[in-house]
Amino acid sequence: MVDRLALTGSVNFIGTAEARLTPEEGALALAARAPHPDLHPHVFLPDDTRLWPRCSR
């Protein structure tokens, strides 16, 4: 779910096609995924805004 007003989101991830996962296993599985190749900042997004997510990790 994405709340565009509060700028928050959540995912209800319960497992893979093969098995259900514990919350800890799910966190590891999601962390191991690579971002989708089409995911990128909007071309008009200012450079300083693009850097913020990388600096906050």
OpenMM code with the backbone's topology and positions (N, CA, C; nanometers):
from openmm import Vec3, app, unit

residues = "MET VAL ASP ARG LEU ALA LEU THR GLY SER VAL ASN PHE ILE GLY THR ALA GLU ALA ARG LEU THR PRO GLU GLU GLY ALA LEU ALA LEU ALA ALA ARG ALA PRO HIS PRO ASP LEU HIS PRO HIS VAL PHE LEU PRO ASP ASP THR ARG LEU TRP PRO ARG CYS SER ARG".split()
positions = [
    Vec3(0.0839, -0.1163, 0.0000),
    Vec3(0.0000, 0.0000, 0.0000),
    Vec3(0.0889, 0.1232, 0.0000),
    Vec3(0.0511, 0.2250, -0.0737),
    Vec3(0.1268, 0.3495, -0.0804),
    Vec3(0.0358, 0.4642, -0.0397),
    Vec3(0.0816, 0.5426, 0.0558),
    Vec3(0.0109, 0.6630, 0.0980),
    Vec3(0.0847, 0.7816, 0.0373),
    Vec3(0.0297, 0.8383, -0.0684),
    Vec3(0.0966, 0.9473, -0.1388),
    Vec3(0.0994, 1.0755, -0.0578),
    Vec3(0.0087, 1.0924, 0.0373),
    Vec3(0.0082, 1.2131, 0.1193),
    Vec3(0.1130, 1.2071, 0.2291),
    Vec3(0.1255, 1.0924, 0.2943),
    Vec3(0.2234, 1.0765, 0.4019),
    Vec3(0.3594, 1.0312, 0.3493),
    Vec3(0.3654, 0.9989, 0.2196),
    Vec3(0.4888, 0.9502, 0.1564),
    Vec3(0.5432, 0.8266, 0.2268),
    Vec3(0.4530, 0.7301, 0.2519),
    Vec3(0.4910, 0.6036, 0.3135),
    Vec3(0.4358, 0.4888, 0.2297),
    Vec3(0.4909, 0.3717, 0.2509),
    Vec3(0.4421, 0.2545, 0.1801),
    Vec3(0.4725, 0.1291, 0.2584),
    Vec3(0.4025, 0.0209, 0.2264),
    Vec3(0.4263, -0.1065, 0.2933),
    Vec3(0.3979, -0.2201, 0.1956),
    Vec3(0.4570, -0.3358, 0.2253),
    Vec3(0.4401, -0.4550, 0.1428),
    Vec3(0.4013, -0.5701, 0.2338),
    Vec3(0.2982, -0.6443, 0.1973),
    Vec3(0.2606, -0.7653, 0.2698),
    Vec3(0.3232, -0.8839, 0.1977),
    Vec3(0.4462, -0.9163, 0.2337),
    Vec3(0.5224, -1.0233, 0.1695),
    Vec3(0.5184, -1.1441, 0.2611),
    Vec3(0.4554, -1.2529, 0.2157),
    Vec3(0.4420, -1.3703, 0.3026),
    Vec3(0.5287, -1.4869, 0.2593),
    Vec3(0.5905, -1.4782, 0.1420),
    Vec3(0.6764, -1.5877, 0.0996),
    Vec3(0.6992, -1.5891, -0.0495),
    Vec3(0.7484, -1.7018, -0.0945),
    Vec3(0.7769, -1.7216, -0.2362),
    Vec3(0.6798, -1.8250, -0.2913),
    Vec3(0.6936, -1.8562, -0.4187),
    Vec3(0.6081, -1.9590, -0.4791),
    Vec3(0.6348, -2.0956, -0.4177),
    Vec3(0.7549, -2.1138, -0.3638),
    Vec3(0.7922, -2.2434, -0.3071),
    Vec3(0.7516, -2.2598, -0.1606),
    Vec3(0.7556, -2.1532, -0.0827),
    Vec3(0.7310, -2.1687, 0.0615),
    Vec3(0.6971, -2.0358, 0.1273),
    Vec3(0.6257, -2.0455, 0.2395),
    Vec3(0.6037, -1.9285, 0.3242),
    Vec3(0.7331, -1.8986, 0.3979),
    Vec3(0.7541, -1.7718, 0.4304),
    Vec3(0.8759, -1.7307, 0.4989),
    Vec3(0.8424, -1.6617, 0.6300),
    Vec3(0.9326, -1.6735, 0.7259),
    Vec3(0.9184, -1.5974, 0.8500),
    Vec3(0.9477, -1.4510, 0.8176),
    Vec3(0.9100, -1.3589, 0.9046),
    Vec3(0.9440, -1.2180, 0.8793),
    Vec3(1.0939, -1.1963, 0.8584),
    Vec3(1.1760, -1.2673, 0.9340),
    Vec3(1.3209, -1.2524, 0.9196),
    Vec3(1.3683, -1.3042, 0.7836),
    Vec3(1.3173, -1.4210, 0.7432),
    Vec3(1.3530, -1.4777, 0.6129),
    Vec3(1.3029, -1.3880, 0.4995),
    Vec3(1.1838, -1.3329, 0.5165),
    Vec3(1.1286, -1.2420, 0.4164),
    Vec3(1.2129, -1.1170, 0.4013),
    Vec3(1.2596, -1.0624, 0.5136),
    Vec3(1.3458, -0.9438, 0.5083),
    Vec3(1.4744, -0.9741, 0.4327),
    Vec3(1.5316, -1.0912, 0.4569),
    Vec3(1.6537, -1.1300, 0.3855),
    Vec3(1.6267, -1.1491, 0.2361),
    Vec3(1.5140, -1.2120, 0.2030),
    Vec3(1.4798, -1.2348, 0.0623),
    Vec3(1.4592, -1.1023, -0.0109),
    Vec3(1.3899, -1.0080, 0.0526),
    Vec3(1.3674, -0.8779, -0.0109),
    Vec3(1.4969, -0.7990, -0.0237),
    Vec3(1.5830, -0.8060, 0.0774),
    Vec3(1.7107, -0.7333, 0.0736),
    Vec3(1.8021, -0.7876, -0.0357),
    Vec3(1.7874, -0.9155, -0.0696),
    Vec3(1.8730, -0.9773, -0.1712),
    Vec3(1.8276, -0.9456, -0.3136),
    Vec3(1.7065, -0.8959, -0.3299),
    Vec3(1.6548, -0.8662, -0.4634),
    Vec3(1.7226, -0.7419, -0.5211),
    Vec3(1.7502, -0.7462, -0.6494),
    Vec3(1.8020, -0.6283, -0.7196),
    Vec3(1.6839, -0.5403, -0.7609),
    Vec3(1.7041, -0.4091, -0.7671),
    Vec3(1.5958, -0.3221, -0.8148),
    Vec3(1.5600, -0.3546, -0.9599),
    Vec3(1.4372, -0.3277, -0.9971),
    Vec3(1.3928, -0.3482, -1.1346),
    Vec3(1.4775, -0.2599, -1.2266),
    Vec3(1.5192, -0.3103, -1.3428),
    Vec3(1.6062, -0.2317, -1.4310),
    Vec3(1.5433, -0.1019, -1.4816),
    Vec3(1.4113, -0.0935, -1.4829),
    Vec3(1.3451, 0.0292, -1.5280),
    Vec3(1.3271, 0.1316, -1.4163),
    Vec3(1.3678, 0.0983, -1.2943),
    Vec3(1.3523, 0.1897, -1.1816),
    Vec3(1.4632, 0.2945, -1.1859),
    Vec3(1.4244, 0.4211, -1.1943),
    Vec3(1.5225, 0.5299, -1.1980),
    Vec3(1.4539, 0.6596, -1.1579),
    Vec3(1.5318, 0.7599, -1.1143),
    Vec3(1.4713, 0.8880, -1.0781),
    Vec3(1.4118, 0.9559, -1.2014),
    Vec3(1.3107, 1.0361, -1.1784),
    Vec3(1.2521, 1.1141, -1.2866),
    Vec3(1.3583, 1.2085, -1.3416),
    Vec3(1.3575, 1.2320, -1.4714),
    Vec3(1.4617, 1.3134, -1.5346),
    Vec3(1.4624, 1.4573, -1.4843),
    Vec3(1.3501, 1.5086, -1.4349),
    Vec3(1.3440, 1.6464, -1.3865),
    Vec3(1.3734, 1.6589, -1.2374),
    Vec3(1.4021, 1.5474, -1.1700),
    Vec3(1.4314, 1.5507, -1.0270),
    Vec3(1.5669, 1.6177, -1.0047),
    Vec3(1.5747, 1.7190, -0.9152),
    Vec3(1.7028, 1.7874, -0.8926),
    Vec3(1.8096, 1.6921, -0.8398),
    Vec3(1.9353, 1.7201, -0.8735),
    Vec3(2.0463, 1.6335, -0.8341),
    Vec3(2.0552, 1.6144, -0.6833),
    Vec3(2.0350, 1.7216, -0.6037),
    Vec3(2.0470, 1.7068, -0.4583),
    Vec3(1.9384, 1.6158, -0.4022),
    Vec3(1.8226, 1.6117, -0.4649),
    Vec3(1.7156, 1.5224, -0.4210),
    Vec3(1.7481, 1.3784, -0.4580),
    Vec3(1.8140, 1.3575, -0.5694),
    Vec3(1.8527, 1.2222, -0.6107),
    Vec3(1.9526, 1.1624, -0.5131),
    Vec3(2.0393, 1.2441, -0.4554),
    Vec3(2.1420, 1.1947, -0.3641),
    Vec3(2.0864, 1.1583, -0.2275),
    Vec3(1.9770, 1.2207, -0.1844),
    Vec3(1.9262, 1.2018, -0.0490),
    Vec3(1.9004, 1.0553, -0.0140),
    Vec3(1.8303, 0.9753, -0.0961),
    Vec3(1.8073, 0.8346, -0.0579),
    Vec3(1.9373, 0.7555, -0.0447),
    Vec3(2.0356, 0.7858, -0.1264),
    Vec3(2.1627, 0.7136, -0.1186),
    Vec3(2.2381, 0.7492, 0.0086),
    Vec3(2.2275, 0.8733, 0.0518),
    Vec3(2.2984, 0.9172, 0.1728),
    Vec3(2.2293, 0.8689, 0.2998),
    Vec3(2.1002, 0.8402, 0.2920),
    Vec3(2.0253, 0.8030, 0.4123),
    Vec3(2.0273, 0.6534, 0.4397),
    Vec3(2.0949, 0.5752, 0.3588),
    Vec3(2.1000, 0.4295, 0.3794),
    Vec3(2.1853, 0.3951, 0.4978),
] * unit.nanometer
topology = app.Topology()
chain = topology.addChain("A")
for resn in residues:
    res = topology.addResidue(resn, chain)
    for name in ("N", "CA", "C"):
        topology.addAtom(name, app.Element.getBySymbol(name[0]), res)
